[in-house]
């Protein structure tokens, strides 16, 4: 197993290479390894409550998992209380935060906003929970947490 420090170094290298506006990016496998290696790491799932109910969520210890919606359901309106809710889940701004959404679009935006708000260890989880769509328009078949065979709780 790769050490937490090595994973974070790789994530930081991705930041430099892609000129990311947050601390870096980790693969789904690296995210799971970080969660296992350091009990302080938090996975922040920014999907809607409806997505969690209908699709499922990563199976990680409850103390390391939080759902803070980036947009609200129904309507897809921005969550104007995102940073306030994030702070209630992770008051220490030096806590390593791994942001996750369906396909790694909202998570990038959330990581950027968190980073700009002083959460210096804000990382995007590449590929997201369900990943990209395949040629038939289905998810979980090309990339993402589920496709990679990582533990998750189905809806």
HELIX and SHEET records of a PDB file:
HELIX    1   1 UNK A    4  UNK A   18  1                                  15    
HELIX    2   2 UNK A   28  UNK A   37  1                                  10    
HELIX    3   3 UNK A   49  UNK A   54  1                                   6    
HELIX    4   4 UNK A   62  UNK A   64  5                                   3    
HELIX    5   5 UNK A   82  UNK A   89  1                                   8    
HELIX    6   6 UNK A  106  UNK A  116  1                                  11    
SHEET    1   A 5 UNK A  24  UNK A  26  0                                        
SHEET    2   A 5 UNK A 122  UNK A 125  1                                        
SHEET    3   A 5 UNK A  97  UNK A 100  1                                        
SHEET    4   A 5 UNK A  42  UNK A  45  1                                        
SHEET    5   A 5 UNK A  65  UNK A  67  1                                        
SHEET    1   B 2 UNK A  56  UNK A  58  0                                        
SHEET    2   B 2 UNK A 152  UNK A 154 -1                                        
SHEET    1   C 2 UNK A  71  UNK A  72  0                                        
SHEET    2   C 2 UNK A  77  UNK A  78 -1                                        
END                                                                             
